[in-house]
């Protein structure tokens, strides 16, 4: 249980540090995306990049699945709403921009209906909600 408390304390310290930086710099309180690497095995002699698959893109993405929906939450700080382009194949969501500086393809955990997609974009955070397809995907048995 001590490790969990240590992580909770670290996250609290990190939040306080970010709040302090925002207060000092006069920056508005908006989402900030920070990449953190934690070495869970400090006695092992290797770099995390030796065994981790690194994504080329640094766009933060969370995909959540409920009984009826798939939610994709994507951090697109500094992008204008009208520049965002979305393409859904039913199995993937492609996010790009008009300037061609962004292209992120997200594999969805279940097949979705391409029609009825709902989106919101606020404070640099894009949320896309899909209805899951009612069709069952046949699995191949090899």
N, C-alpha and C positions, 0 to 999 in steps of 0.2 A: 504494500500500500504506500510505502514511502516514495517510491519512484513516481507514482501517480501524483502525489502531492508536489514533488519536485517539478514535474512538468507543468502542473497548474500554477505553481509559483513563477516559473519561467515565463509562461504565457502572460501572467498578470504583470510581470516586470516589463515584458516587451510592449504590452498595450500602454503602460504608463510612459515608457520611453518614446513611443510614437506620438502619444498625446502631447508630451512635452515638446517634441520637435515641431508639431503643428502649431502649438501655442506660441513658441518662440519665433517661428517664421511667418506667423500671421496667415497660415494656410487654412482654408476652410476644411471642416471635418467631412471628408468624403472617403470612399473606399481607397485603401492603399494595399497594393499587392506586394508581398514580400516573400521571396524564395528562401526557405530555411532548410538546411541539411543537418540532420542529427545522426551522429554515429552511435548506433545501438550496440555495437560490438567493438569497444575501444581497444581491446587487446589484439584484434586481428590486424595484420600488416598488409592493408590494401587501401586503395582509394575507392570511394563510393562509385566513381565513374567506371571502375573496372568491371563491375557486375550489374550496374543499373542501366536500364534503357533510358536514354536521355531524349526528350522530345525536342525537336528543332525549334518549335514555336514556344514562346514564353507566355502565351495567352492562357490565363487561368480558366479552367473549365471544371464544372461539377455537373454530373448527370445523375438525376434522382429518378427512381422508378416507384410508382405507386400501383395500386391494383388496376386503375383505369388509364393512367397518364404516364408520360415521360416528361420530365422537366430538365432542360439544359440551361444552366446558368453560366454566363461567360463574361469575364472582365474585359471590357473594351475601352479603357480609360482614354479620354481625349478624342474619341471618334465622334463624328456627327451622325445623328440618326439617319439622315438621308443618304449617307455614304455606305451604309451597311447593306450587303447583299446576302440573302439566304436562299439556299437550294436544298430541298429535301427529296431524297430518293425513296423514302419509306424505311430504309435501313441506316442511312447516314444523313447528317446535317452538315452542309458546307457553308462556312461563313467566310465572306471575303469583303473587300472594300473596293470602291470605285477606282482608287489610285493603284491598285494591284500590290500594295505593300503587305496585305494580310490574306492568307488563305489557310483556314483551319478546317479540317474534316473530322467530324466527331462520329464515331460509330455508336449507334444507339443500341441499348440492351434488348430491345424488342422491336418488332415491326410496328410501324405507326401509320396512321392515315395521313396522307399528304395534304388533304383538305381539312380545314378547321384548325389549322395551326394558329395559336395565339401568341403574340409577342408583346413585351414591354421593354423599354429602354429608358433607364433613369440613373443619373449620377454615374455613368460609365459602366453600368451593369445591364447586360442583355439577358432577359429570361424568355425562353421559348418553351411553350407547353404544347405537347402533342397528345392526341387521343390514341391509345393503343389500338391496333388493328384487331378486329374480332376474328379474323382468319387465323387458323392455326398453321404454323410453319411445320412442314413435314421434315423429320430428321432422317438422314440417311443412315442406315445400319450397315456398316462395312464388315 
